[in-house]
Amino acid sequence: MNEVLTHLTSGTLTVSGRLVDASNATLFAQCEFEGETIDVIYKPVAGERPLWDFPDGNLAQREFAAFLISSYAEWEIVPPTVLREGPFGIGMVQQWIEIDDTIDLALFYREDHAGLRKMAIFDAVINNTDRKIGHLLPSKSGHLYGCDHGVTFHEEYKLRTVLWQWADQPLTHDEILELRELKSVIVSRRERLFSLITESEYNALLSRIDDLVESGVFPSPSEEWPAVPWPPF
């Protein structure tokens, strides 16, 4: 992964297209470094639409913070991601993942799949408000990635996801250990995260991990707001 991150950080970006279904500017680009080119997604901050419930920071910072949490936990849910300057200013640059198009996502997201289970825990940790079916990226290598983590880390509990198949089910001993270890790493990287999210959001992040460890179960849907994003795909 370190080689990919170096490539994303130091390479030359060339925009070649746009994902028209995205609500914010989401650009398809190529990143060339030392004679090698990889496909990437580039989301410039300048192309973001303001959100009333995420007034602090920007979506690109939250996307990068989600990558850091995924990396700290060694879950590798978020594809390699960096914050950097690009043709349209600073933004998030993320490795493009070629998905396995033999997998029917409309059926896959409902499965009791180890990768989906890990993603459900990850979403509870980062307080993902928008885990849609289309944000699941089962790669051709067999690894499951997830994308679009801009609306995350809110200090108020706002979990909205299509992955509710483990609601109220117990976490395993290993999962609880991973959460405890993740909290330790987050505390040690406090200043790094403070550059991306607010102090209150950081404290809420730690509290969500504590709640998961103390309860020992997956979260359940809230009755105070829609628990599934719309549209779900």
C-alpha positions as CSV (number, residue, x, y, z in Angstrom):
1,M,0.0,0.0,0.0
2,N,2.9,2.4,0.7
3,E,4.0,2.3,-2.9
4,V,0.4,3.2,-4.0
5,L,0.2,6.1,-1.6
6,T,3.6,7.4,-2.8
7,H,2.2,7.1,-6.4
8,L,-1.0,9.0,-5.5
9,T,0.9,11.7,-3.6
10,S,3.7,12.4,-6.1
11,G,2.1,11.5,-9.5
12,T,0.8,13.8,-12.1
13,L,-3.0,13.9,-12.3
14,T,-4.8,14.1,-15.6
15,V,-8.6,14.3,-15.5
16,S,-10.3,12.3,-18.2
17,G,-14.0,12.2,-17.2
18,R,-16.7,12.8,-14.6
19,L,-19.0,10.5,-12.7
20,V,-22.3,12.2,-13.5
21,D,-24.4,10.4,-10.9
22,A,-22.4,11.9,-8.0
23,S,-23.9,14.9,-6.1
24,N,-20.4,16.5,-5.8
25,A,-17.7,16.8,-8.4
26,T,-16.3,13.3,-8.7
27,L,-13.7,13.1,-11.5
28,F,-12.1,10.1,-13.1
29,A,-8.4,10.7,-13.6
30,Q,-5.1,9.1,-14.3
31,C,-2.1,9.4,-12.0
32,E,1.3,9.0,-13.7
33,F,4.4,8.5,-11.6
34,E,7.8,7.2,-12.8
35,G,6.4,5.9,-16.0
36,E,3.5,4.0,-14.4
37,T,-0.1,5.1,-14.6
38,I,-3.0,4.1,-12.4
39,D,-6.7,5.1,-12.5
40,V,-8.0,7.2,-9.7
41,I,-11.0,9.2,-8.4
42,Y,-10.3,12.8,-7.7
43,K,-12.8,14.9,-5.7
44,P,-11.7,18.5,-5.5
45,V,-12.9,20.5,-2.5
46,A,-14.0,23.3,-4.9
47,G,-16.6,20.9,-6.3
48,E,-18.3,20.2,-3.0
49,R,-21.8,21.3,-2.2
50,P,-22.2,22.8,1.3
51,L,-24.1,20.6,3.8
52,W,-26.0,22.2,6.6
53,D,-25.3,19.3,9.1
54,F,-21.6,19.2,8.2
55,P,-20.6,22.8,8.6
56,D,-17.0,22.2,9.7
57,G,-14.2,21.1,7.4
58,N,-14.9,19.5,4.1
59,L,-15.9,16.2,2.6
60,A,-12.4,15.5,1.3
61,Q,-10.9,15.7,4.8
62,R,-13.5,13.2,6.0
63,E,-12.8,10.8,3.2
64,F,-9.2,10.9,4.1
65,A,-9.9,10.5,7.8
66,A,-12.0,7.5,7.0
67,F,-9.0,6.0,5.1
68,L,-6.8,6.6,8.1
69,I,-9.2,4.8,10.5
70,S,-9.4,1.9,8.1
71,S,-5.6,1.8,8.0
72,Y,-5.1,2.2,11.7
73,A,-7.4,-0.8,12.2
74,E,-5.6,-2.7,9.4
75,W,-9.1,-3.4,7.9
76,E,-8.2,-2.0,4.4
77,I,-11.8,-1.1,3.7
78,V,-11.1,2.2,2.1
79,P,-8.9,2.1,-1.0
80,P,-5.5,4.0,-0.8
81,T,-6.4,7.7,-0.4
82,V,-4.5,10.9,-0.1
83,L,-5.2,14.7,0.2
84,R,-3.3,16.7,-2.4
85,E,-3.3,19.4,-5.0
86,G,-4.8,18.6,-8.4
87,P,-5.9,20.3,-11.6
88,F,-8.9,21.9,-9.8
89,G,-7.2,22.5,-6.4
90,I,-6.8,20.5,-3.3
91,G,-9.0,17.4,-3.0
92,M,-9.2,13.7,-2.2
93,V,-7.4,11.3,-4.6
94,Q,-8.3,7.6,-4.3
95,Q,-7.2,4.5,-6.2
96,W,-9.8,3.3,-8.6
97,I,-11.0,-0.2,-7.8
98,E,-12.1,-2.5,-10.6
99,I,-15.1,-4.4,-9.2
100,D,-16.1,-8.0,-9.9
101,D,-19.1,-7.4,-12.2
102,T,-20.1,-11.0,-11.8
103,I,-21.4,-10.2,-8.3
104,D,-25.0,-8.9,-8.0
105,L,-24.7,-6.2,-5.4
106,A,-28.5,-6.2,-4.9
107,L,-28.1,-9.7,-3.5
108,F,-24.6,-9.5,-2.1
109,Y,-25.3,-6.7,0.4
110,R,-27.7,-8.9,2.3
111,E,-25.3,-11.8,2.9
112,D,-23.6,-12.8,6.1
113,H,-20.2,-12.0,4.5
114,A,-17.0,-11.4,6.6
115,G,-16.1,-8.3,4.6
116,L,-19.6,-6.8,5.0
117,R,-19.5,-7.6,8.7
118,K,-16.2,-5.8,9.1
119,M,-17.6,-2.8,7.1
120,A,-20.7,-2.7,9.3
121,I,-18.3,-2.3,12.3
122,F,-16.3,0.3,10.5
123,D,-19.4,2.3,9.6
124,A,-20.5,2.3,13.2
125,V,-17.1,3.6,14.2
126,I,-16.9,6.5,11.7
127,N,-20.7,7.2,12.0
128,N,-21.3,6.7,8.3
129,T,-24.5,8.5,7.3
130,D,-24.6,7.1,3.7
131,R,-23.6,3.4,3.3
132,K,-25.5,2.6,0.1
133,I,-25.4,-0.6,-1.9
134,G,-23.5,1.1,-4.7
135,H,-20.8,2.1,-2.3
136,L,-19.7,-1.6,-2.0
137,L,-16.7,-2.5,-4.1
138,P,-16.0,-6.2,-4.3
139,S,-12.8,-6.3,-6.2
140,K,-11.6,-8.9,-8.7
141,S,-9.0,-10.0,-6.2
142,G,-11.8,-11.0,-3.8
143,H,-11.2,-8.2,-1.3
144,L,-14.2,-6.0,-0.4
145,Y,-13.6,-2.2,-0.4
146,G,-16.0,0.6,0.3
147,C,-16.2,4.2,-1.1
148,D,-17.8,7.6,-0.6
149,H,-17.0,8.4,3.1
150,G,-17.5,12.2,2.9
151,V,-20.5,12.4,5.3
152,T,-18.9,10.7,8.3
153,F,-17.6,11.5,11.8
154,H,-20.6,13.7,12.9
155,E,-20.6,14.2,16.6
156,E,-24.3,13.2,16.7
157,Y,-25.2,9.6,16.1
158,K,-26.4,9.5,12.5
159,L,-25.7,5.9,11.3
160,R,-27.5,5.2,8.0
161,T,-26.7,2.0,6.2
162,V,-28.0,-0.9,4.2
163,L,-25.9,-3.3,6.4
164,W,-28.3,-4.0,9.3
165,Q,-28.2,-7.9,9.1
166,W,-26.1,-8.0,12.4
167,A,-28.2,-5.5,14.4
168,D,-28.0,-6.3,18.1
169,Q,-25.9,-9.4,17.5
170,P,-22.9,-9.9,19.7
171,L,-19.4,-8.8,18.6
172,T,-16.8,-11.5,18.8
173,H,-13.9,-11.5,21.2
174,D,-11.5,-10.7,18.4
175,E,-13.7,-7.8,17.1
176,I,-13.7,-6.3,20.6
177,L,-10.0,-6.6,20.9
178,E,-9.6,-4.9,17.5
179,L,-11.7,-2.0,18.6
180,R,-9.7,-1.6,21.8
181,E,-6.5,-1.6,19.8
182,L,-8.0,0.9,17.3
183,K,-8.8,3.3,20.1
184,S,-5.2,3.2,21.3
185,V,-3.9,4.0,17.9
186,I,-6.4,6.8,17.4
187,V,-5.3,8.3,20.7
188,S,-1.7,8.2,19.7
189,R,-2.6,9.9,16.3
190,R,-4.7,12.5,17.9
191,E,-3.0,15.5,16.3
192,R,-3.2,14.0,12.9
193,L,-7.0,13.5,13.1
194,F,-7.4,17.0,14.6
195,S,-6.2,18.4,11.3
196,L,-9.2,16.6,9.6
197,I,-12.1,16.6,12.0
198,T,-13.1,18.8,15.0
199,E,-12.3,18.1,18.6
200,S,-15.9,17.3,19.4
201,E,-16.0,14.9,16.4
202,Y,-12.8,13.3,17.6
203,N,-14.2,12.8,21.1
204,A,-17.4,11.4,19.7
205,L,-15.3,8.9,17.6
206,L,-13.7,7.6,20.8
207,S,-17.1,7.4,22.5
208,R,-18.6,5.3,19.7
209,I,-15.7,2.9,20.1
210,D,-16.2,2.7,23.8
211,D,-20.0,2.1,23.3
212,L,-19.3,-0.8,21.0
213,V,-16.8,-2.3,23.4
214,E,-19.0,-1.9,26.4
215,S,-22.2,-3.1,24.8
216,G,-20.5,-5.9,23.0
217,V,-23.1,-5.8,20.2
218,F,-23.7,-4.3,16.8
219,P,-25.8,-1.1,16.8
220,S,-29.4,-1.3,15.9
221,P,-31.4,1.1,13.7
222,S,-32.6,4.3,15.3
223,E,-36.3,5.1,15.6
224,E,-35.5,8.9,15.4
225,W,-34.5,9.1,11.7
226,P,-34.4,6.9,8.6
227,A,-31.9,4.2,9.2
228,V,-31.4,3.3,5.5
229,P,-30.1,5.9,3.0
230,W,-32.4,6.9,0.2
231,P,-32.1,5.8,-2.5
232,P,-30.4,2.7,-1.1
233,F,-28.4,2.2,-4.3
